[in-house]
Amino acid sequence: MLRKFQIVGIAGALIFSAVILTDTLPSNPPPLPEPIVQNVSTDSVEVVATNFEKPWSITFADERIFVSEKSGEN
């Protein structure tokens, strides 16, 4: 008898959490902002690094460019 109550309780908790989670998710996500377009002439593109597995961030310092990967390597 106790086992039946446990099963009913677990099933009820799962159904309750599924209802709560589906009600709190937004049905219409907010729109993405439009990119800012600047009038910059791009005469050429120079590839300065290749073979990144998961590039994560990029920053500039003077004449140097630093790129980090998600794994934490530089």
Sequence and secondary structure as in RCSB ss.txt:
>XXXX:A:sequence
MLRKFQIVGIAGALIFSAVILTDTLPSNPPPLPEPIVQNVSTDSVEVVATNFEKPWSITFADERIFVSEKSGEN
>XXXX:A:secstr
 HHHHHHHHHHHHHHHHHHHHHHHS SS                        SSEEEEEEETTEEEEEETTS  
